[in-house]
Amino acid sequence: MAHSSARGRLQPTPDNGLQSKGAHRSFATRLKGFRSDPKRSIGQLLITVTGFGSLWLIMWFSLPHGYWITLLLAIPTGGFLVRLFVIQHDCGHRSLFRSRWINDLIGRAIGVITLTPYGYWRRAHASHHANSGNLDRRGIGDIETLTVSEYNALSRWRKITYRLYRHPVVLFGLGPSYLFMIKHRFPFDLPRTQKGSWASVLGTNIAIACLLTAMALLVGPVDFIKIQLPLVLLGSSAGVWLFFVQHQYETAYWRRSEDWDFYAAALHGSSHYRLPRALQWMTASIGLHHVHHVCSQIPNYRLQECLDCIPELKAAPRLTMAQGLGCATLSLWDEQAGRMIRFRDLKQAAGRTAAQ
């Protein structure tokens, strides 16, 4: 497993013999026994929806007493919004319930609140799971990541564009807002042939428009914006951050197709992001991301149980919150060194290439 040095850098650790595809599939088969429990799934759904709805109303009631109170309340309410998204994510993997249509029904309904067209997102996310860590199959459902050689081959303007894209202010601030408020509304890069994804986008947009109209009439358009805008900003930024830190760390797994293995990518290319217990609950254990990638049919509330029961899963890279923050400026995959680097490390990477 990964451990931290005195300087706090994440270091690679041997994978305890799990490079064998047979070994990976062996413990992946064991994971399939951790199925969903309908009662726990319903309870989780009710608690999360009730928590979000109650806090939203409290934010509304707080408006006359000072907007700063409303903004403070946006933090836990935004947390419940993130939790709703993770539950929607479970529905997309059909892990929350055993019935496909129930998962899809709940996923679509939550998508109206999280501003995420369920069918469109599910298709892209399935591609992410199928190709995570594969350098030859990047581009769908991922954060754009270039190799050092690819970056060096760019024109000056393209380099500036990529640097801006990977800047933390854009990646975790402007980018998430664009993704959830604009890109999910108008995905112009989506091929017209994908009629199911377009139907998901259009249907979600219509449902969102109806909900926005109803809420604006109920609480007033200005008050609604005062409440909902900070929730969207906080929730989208937190969601993108969690996705980033689950796959973008120094010892991440990136391989060319001929060397890529699904189970190795799942176990070593998805982090165990160790959060305090309260935050792990609020994020529905999404930090146990390596377990989820090894077997996406496990519901979020059983991920910790899987980790505790199956020793092989402890081979995944572990990140503390502090180590996670240190990953924010990692921007390029250095194929020569086999690790993620920052832009300031490019000269050192060039020296290694010249020495080859």
C-alpha positions as CSV (number, residue, x, y, z in Angstrom):
1,M,0.0,0.0,0.0
2,A,1.1,3.6,-0.3
3,H,2.6,5.3,2.7
4,S,3.8,8.8,3.3
5,S,7.4,9.8,3.8
6,A,8.7,12.4,6.3
7,R,8.0,15.1,3.7
8,G,4.4,13.9,3.2
9,R,4.8,12.6,-0.3
10,L,2.9,9.6,-1.4
11,Q,5.2,6.7,-2.1
12,P,4.5,3.5,-4.1
13,T,4.4,0.2,-2.3
14,P,4.5,-3.3,-3.8
15,D,1.1,-4.7,-4.7
16,N,1.6,-7.9,-2.8
17,G,1.5,-10.1,-5.9
18,L,-1.7,-8.7,-7.3
19,Q,-0.4,-8.1,-10.7
20,S,-1.7,-11.5,-11.7
21,K,-5.1,-11.1,-13.5
22,G,-6.2,-14.3,-11.9
23,A,-5.6,-12.9,-8.5
24,H,-7.4,-9.7,-9.3
25,R,-10.5,-11.6,-10.6
26,S,-10.4,-13.9,-7.6
27,F,-11.0,-11.2,-5.0
28,A,-13.3,-9.3,-7.4
29,T,-15.5,-12.4,-7.4
30,R,-15.6,-12.3,-3.6
31,L,-16.7,-8.7,-3.7
32,K,-19.8,-9.6,-5.7
33,G,-21.2,-11.1,-2.5
34,F,-21.7,-7.6,-1.0
35,R,-25.0,-6.9,-2.6
36,S,-27.5,-4.1,-1.8
37,D,-30.1,-4.4,1.0
38,P,-33.4,-2.8,0.0
39,K,-34.2,-1.6,3.5
40,R,-30.8,0.1,3.9
41,S,-31.0,1.6,0.5
42,I,-34.5,3.0,1.2
43,G,-33.4,4.3,4.6
44,Q,-30.3,6.0,3.1
45,L,-32.4,7.6,0.4
46,L,-35.0,8.9,2.8
47,I,-32.4,10.3,5.3
48,T,-30.5,12.1,2.5
49,V,-33.6,13.6,0.8
50,T,-35.0,14.6,4.2
51,G,-31.7,16.1,5.3
52,F,-31.3,18.1,2.1
53,G,-34.9,19.3,2.0
54,S,-34.9,20.3,5.7
55,L,-31.7,22.2,5.5
56,W,-32.9,24.0,2.3
57,L,-36.0,25.2,4.1
58,I,-33.9,26.3,7.1
59,M,-31.8,28.3,4.6
60,W,-35.0,30.0,3.4
61,F,-36.1,30.8,6.9
62,S,-32.7,32.2,7.7
63,L,-32.8,34.8,4.9
64,P,-34.5,37.6,7.0
65,H,-32.0,37.1,9.8
66,G,-28.8,37.7,7.8
67,Y,-27.5,36.3,4.5
68,W,-24.3,35.3,6.2
69,I,-26.3,32.7,8.2
70,T,-27.7,31.4,4.9
71,L,-24.3,31.1,3.4
72,L,-23.0,29.2,6.5
73,L,-26.0,26.8,6.2
74,A,-25.1,26.3,2.6
75,I,-22.1,24.2,3.7
76,P,-23.9,21.3,5.3
77,T,-26.8,21.6,2.7
78,G,-24.2,21.4,-0.1
79,G,-22.8,18.3,1.6
80,F,-26.2,16.6,1.4
81,L,-26.3,17.7,-2.3
82,V,-23.0,15.9,-2.9
83,R,-24.4,12.9,-1.0
84,L,-27.5,12.9,-3.3
85,F,-25.1,12.9,-6.3
86,V,-23.3,9.8,-5.0
87,I,-26.6,8.0,-4.5
88,Q,-27.5,8.9,-8.1
89,H,-24.1,7.6,-9.0
90,D,-24.9,4.3,-7.3
91,C,-28.2,4.2,-9.3
92,G,-26.2,4.6,-12.5
93,H,-24.2,1.5,-11.6
94,R,-27.4,-0.2,-10.6
95,S,-26.0,-1.0,-7.2
96,L,-28.5,0.9,-4.9
97,F,-31.3,-1.5,-5.7
98,R,-31.4,-4.8,-7.6
99,S,-34.2,-3.6,-9.9
100,R,-32.9,-1.8,-13.0
101,W,-36.0,0.3,-13.4
102,I,-36.1,1.5,-9.7
103,N,-32.4,2.5,-10.0
104,D,-33.2,4.4,-13.2
105,L,-36.3,6.1,-11.8
106,I,-34.5,7.3,-8.7
107,G,-31.4,8.3,-10.7
108,R,-33.4,10.4,-13.1
109,A,-35.3,12.1,-10.3
110,I,-32.2,13.0,-8.4
111,G,-30.6,14.2,-11.6
112,V,-33.1,17.1,-11.7
113,I,-31.8,18.3,-8.3
114,T,-28.1,17.7,-9.1
115,L,-28.5,19.2,-12.6
116,T,-27.1,16.0,-14.1
117,P,-28.9,14.3,-17.0
118,Y,-28.9,10.8,-15.7
119,G,-28.7,8.8,-19.0
120,Y,-26.1,11.0,-20.6
121,W,-23.9,11.0,-17.5
122,R,-24.3,7.2,-17.0
123,R,-23.0,6.5,-20.5
124,A,-20.0,8.7,-20.1
125,H,-19.3,7.4,-16.6
126,A,-19.4,3.8,-17.8
127,S,-16.7,4.7,-20.3
128,H,-14.6,6.1,-17.5
129,H,-14.9,2.8,-15.6
130,A,-14.1,0.7,-18.6
131,N,-11.0,2.7,-19.5
132,S,-9.7,4.4,-16.4
133,G,-5.9,4.6,-16.5
134,N,-5.7,3.6,-20.1
135,L,-3.5,6.3,-21.9
136,D,-4.9,5.2,-25.3
137,R,-8.5,5.5,-24.4
138,R,-8.8,8.8,-22.6
139,G,-11.4,11.6,-23.2
140,I,-14.8,10.4,-22.1
141,G,-15.9,11.0,-18.5
142,D,-12.4,12.0,-17.4
143,I,-10.5,15.0,-16.4
144,E,-8.2,15.8,-19.3
145,T,-4.7,14.6,-18.6
146,L,-1.8,14.9,-21.0
147,T,1.6,13.2,-20.9
148,V,4.8,15.2,-20.8
149,S,5.6,14.4,-24.4
150,E,2.0,15.3,-25.5
151,Y,2.3,18.6,-23.7
152,N,5.7,19.4,-25.2
153,A,4.3,18.8,-28.7
154,L,1.6,21.4,-28.3
155,S,1.7,24.9,-29.8
156,R,2.3,27.7,-27.4
157,W,-1.4,28.7,-27.4
158,R,-2.5,25.1,-26.7
159,K,0.0,24.9,-23.8
160,I,-1.4,28.1,-22.3
161,T,-5.0,26.7,-22.7
162,Y,-4.0,23.4,-21.0
163,R,-2.3,25.3,-18.1
164,L,-5.4,27.4,-17.6
165,Y,-7.6,24.3,-17.7
166,R,-5.4,22.5,-15.0
167,H,-5.2,25.6,-12.8
168,P,-6.9,24.9,-9.4
169,V,-9.1,28.0,-9.8
170,V,-10.5,26.8,-13.1
171,L,-10.5,23.0,-12.3
172,F,-12.2,23.3,-9.0
173,G,-14.0,26.7,-9.3
174,L,-15.0,27.9,-12.8
175,G,-14.9,24.4,-14.4
176,P,-17.5,22.7,-12.1
177,S,-20.0,25.6,-12.5
178,Y,-19.6,25.4,-16.3
179,L,-20.0,21.6,-16.3
180,F,-23.2,21.4,-14.2
181,M,-24.9,24.6,-15.3
182,I,-23.9,24.8,-19.0
183,K,-22.3,21.7,-20.3
184,H,-25.0,19.4,-18.9
185,R,-27.6,21.6,-20.4
186,F,-26.1,21.9,-23.8
187,P,-23.7,19.1,-24.6
188,F,-22.9,20.2,-28.2
189,D,-20.1,17.6,-28.4
190,L,-22.6,14.8,-28.0
191,P,-23.1,13.0,-31.3
192,R,-26.7,13.3,-32.6
193,T,-26.7,9.5,-33.1
194,Q,-26.8,9.0,-29.4
195,K,-30.5,9.6,-29.2
196,G,-30.9,8.1,-25.7
197,S,-28.4,10.5,-24.2
198,W,-30.0,13.5,-26.0
199,A,-33.4,12.4,-24.7
200,S,-31.9,12.3,-21.2
201,V,-30.5,15.8,-21.6
202,L,-33.7,17.3,-23.0
203,G,-35.9,15.5,-20.5
204,T,-33.8,16.7,-17.6
205,N,-33.7,20.3,-18.9
206,I,-37.5,20.3,-19.1
207,A,-37.9,18.9,-15.6
208,I,-35.4,21.4,-14.2
209,A,-37.2,24.3,-15.9
210,C,-40.5,23.1,-14.3
211,L,-38.9,22.7,-10.9
212,L,-37.2,26.2,-11.1
213,T,-40.5,27.8,-12.1
214,A,-42.4,26.2,-9.2
215,M,-39.7,27.0,-6.6
216,A,-39.4,30.6,-7.9
217,L,-43.2,31.0,-7.6
218,L,-43.1,29.5,-4.1
219,V,-40.2,31.3,-2.4
220,G,-39.7,34.2,-4.9
221,P,-37.1,34.2,-7.7
222,V,-34.5,36.4,-5.8
223,D,-34.7,34.3,-2.6
224,F,-34.5,31.1,-4.7
225,I,-31.3,32.3,-6.4
226,K,-29.8,33.4,-3.0
227,I,-30.3,29.8,-1.7
228,Q,-29.7,27.7,-4.8
229,L,-26.7,29.4,-6.4
230,P,-24.2,28.8,-3.4
231,L,-25.4,25.2,-3.2
232,V,-24.7,24.6,-6.9
233,L,-21.3,26.3,-6.6
234,L,-20.3,24.4,-3.5
235,G,-21.7,21.0,-4.5
236,S,-20.3,21.1,-8.0
237,S,-16.8,22.1,-6.8
238,A,-16.8,19.4,-4.1
239,G,-17.9,16.8,-6.6
240,V,-15.2,17.6,-9.1
241,W,-12.6,17.7,-6.3
242,L,-13.6,14.2,-5.1
243,F,-13.4,12.9,-8.7
244,F,-10.0,14.5,-9.2
245,V,-8.4,13.2,-6.0
246,Q,-9.7,9.7,-6.7
247,H,-7.5,9.4,-9.8
248,Q,-5.0,12.2,-9.9
249,Y,-2.2,11.6,-7.5
250,E,1.6,11.2,-7.8
251,T,1.6,7.4,-8.0
252,A,-1.5,7.1,-10.2
253,Y,-1.9,4.3,-12.7
254,W,-1.6,5.1,-16.4
255,R,-0.6,2.5,-19.0
256,R,-0.7,2.0,-22.7
257,S,-3.4,-0.5,-23.9
258,E,-0.9,-3.4,-24.3
259,D,0.1,-3.1,-20.6
260,W,-3.2,-2.0,-19.2
261,D,-5.2,-4.3,-16.9
262,F,-8.7,-3.5,-15.6
263,Y,-8.2,-4.8,-12.1
264,A,-4.7,-3.3,-11.7
265,A,-6.1,0.1,-12.9
266,A,-9.0,-0.2,-10.4
267,L,-6.8,-1.1,-7.4
268,H,-3.8,1.1,-8.1
269,G,-5.3,3.9,-10.2
270,S,-8.1,4.7,-7.7
271,S,-7.2,6.1,-4.4
272,H,-8.4,5.3,-0.9
273,Y,-9.2,8.9,0.2
274,R,-9.3,8.7,3.9
275,L,-11.8,11.2,5.3
276,P,-13.0,11.8,8.8
277,R,-16.0,9.6,9.7
278,A,-18.5,12.5,9.3
279,L,-17.2,13.4,5.9
280,Q,-17.0,9.8,4.8
281,W,-20.7,9.5,5.7
282,M,-21.6,12.8,4.0
283,T,-19.8,11.7,0.8
284,A,-21.4,8.3,1.0
285,S,-18.0,6.6,1.2
286,I,-17.0,7.6,-2.3
287,G,-13.4,8.0,-1.0
288,L,-13.2,4.2,-0.9
289,H,-12.9,4.6,-4.6
290,H,-10.7,1.6,-5.3
291,V,-13.2,-0.8,-3.9
292,H,-15.9,0.8,-6.1
293,H,-13.8,0.5,-9.3
294,V,-12.9,-3.1,-8.6
295,C,-16.6,-3.9,-8.3
296,S,-19.1,-1.1,-9.1
297,Q,-22.1,-3.2,-8.1
298,I,-21.4,-2.7,-4.4
299,P,-23.6,0.0,-2.8
300,N,-21.8,2.8,-1.1
301,Y,-22.9,1.7,2.4
302,R,-21.0,-1.6,2.1
303,L,-17.7,-0.3,0.7
304,Q,-16.1,0.0,4.2
305,E,-17.3,-3.5,5.1
306,C,-15.6,-4.8,1.9
307,L,-12.4,-3.0,2.7
308,D,-12.4,-4.5,6.3
309,C,-13.1,-8.0,5.1
310,I,-10.7,-8.4,2.1
311,P,-7.0,-7.8,2.8
312,E,-6.0,-7.4,-0.8
313,L,-7.9,-4.1,-1.0
314,K,-5.5,-2.5,1.4
315,A,-2.9,-2.5,-1.4
316,A,-4.5,0.6,-2.9
317,P,-2.8,4.1,-2.6
318,R,-4.1,5.9,0.5
319,L,-4.4,9.6,0.7
320,T,-5.1,11.8,3.7
321,M,-6.9,15.1,3.3
322,A,-3.5,16.9,3.5
323,Q,-2.0,14.7,0.9
324,G,-5.0,15.2,-1.3
325,L,-4.6,18.9,-1.2
326,G,-1.0,18.5,-2.3
327,C,-2.2,16.8,-5.4
328,A,-4.2,19.8,-6.7
329,T,-1.3,21.1,-8.8
330,L,-0.4,17.7,-10.4
331,S,-1.0,18.2,-14.1
332,L,1.0,15.9,-16.3
333,W,1.8,12.2,-16.6
334,D,5.5,11.5,-16.9
335,E,5.7,8.2,-18.8
336,Q,9.5,8.0,-18.2
337,A,9.2,8.4,-14.4
338,G,5.8,6.6,-14.1
339,R,4.2,9.4,-12.0
340,M,2.2,12.6,-12.1
341,I,4.2,15.8,-12.1
342,R,3.7,19.5,-11.9
343,F,4.5,22.1,-14.6
344,R,7.5,23.2,-12.6
345,D,8.9,19.7,-12.9
346,L,9.1,19.8,-16.7
347,K,12.8,20.7,-16.8
348,Q,13.6,17.8,-14.7
349,A,11.5,15.5,-16.9
350,A,13.3,16.9,-20.0
351,G,16.6,16.0,-18.4
352,R,15.5,12.4,-17.8
353,T,14.4,12.2,-21.5
354,A,17.7,13.5,-22.7
355,A,19.6,11.0,-20.6
356,Q,17.7,8.1,-22.2
